[in-house]
Amino acid sequence: MSGEGKKVIFSGVQPSGKMTLGNYLGALKSWTELQHDFDCYFSMVNMHAITVPQDPEVLRRQTIELLAQFIACGIDPDLNTIFIQSHVPQHAELNWVLSTMTYMGELSRMTQYKDKSKKSEANLNAGLFTYPVLMASDILLYKADVVPVGDDQKQHMELARDLAERFNNRFSDTFVVPEGYYPKGTSRVMSLQEPLKKMSKSDSNENGYILLAESADSTAKKIKKAVTDSVGVVNYSDEQPGLRNLINIYSALTDQTVEQIVDMYEGKGYGAFKKEMAEAVVESLRPMREQYNYLLDNRDYLESIYVKGAQKAEKRAKETLDAVYDKIGFVKRNY
Ligand code: TYM
């Protein structure tokens, strides 16, 4: 049970690049909506990021920038526990315990591993393979009830649930079995260039994604260049995946329903739709971009947030890890 008796949320983002509109609409927007009703732990998961090679200075910088982006998106640092994953050593420790209870077969079925390993055959490290165990450890350490994520994390969530149940059955009730929380319409924001592929910051085609920190001009241009189809009518259908993706984004950012948007563009072409959509996207991202730039100039403030966050996170993580070590038969450290 958390300090305030609220249910607990854990979620994280890798500091492996700047946040995209996909990260925001798939995860961060849910965080802002849930933060008042849950005791939330949000992490910049730098230990996950090093499963692919990172430049040390860039990783350090991007971790702080990610924190600034969390706050700029509306995550209130006074309400939530925001921390850097590597500051709480219990993540790595629980990861070890849970890895002894995870089957090789389970991990080799993970589609993200299969995709990523294809891209980095020359550097196929064990961390990439065991990544989902670390993710399960993140969640289970805080006894999170709910995990707001995009739907690319569904398989990883299943593993976290299975490991919680496996541990509880083998020893005794210890972990909470967490539920994934996926936003309607935007749990998988697609690439603007290849609408059957997920929008991703690692896309080699920059026109496929929009970054939250991107200029108004560039955002509008990317929307205008977005791939649609030759139907020429603003419909929400599986046959028009490019348009469906744009409508989902438009709807999520303006709080208008899909039906309202389709009605608004009855009898109008894609040109009018894209122009007005671009304006709406730019306007809704503008305050985030401005706040982000302001925060980057306030390093001491950012540092105070992650220091306070790690202290609070470690307290809860330690309680869980102590219980785990006790149950599995590790001798208690009495010093
Ligand atoms: P990451 O860093 O790739 O992405 C962060 C969050 O953004 C969501 N997301 C998307 N949602 C919708 N459409 C998209 N195109 C899109 N792209 C990304 C992701 O689903 C995620 O919620 N493994 C995680 C990080 C992690 C984590 C955790 C998450 C580590 N430990 C514990 C939750 C709980 C990841 O790689 O996210």
Residues whose N, C-alpha, C, O or C-beta is under 5 A from the ligand:
A	BS01	TYM	F10 S11 G12 V13 Q14 G22 N23 G26 A27 V45 H48 M135 D138 P148 V149 G150 D151 D152 Q153 T186 S187 R188 V189 M190 K198 M199
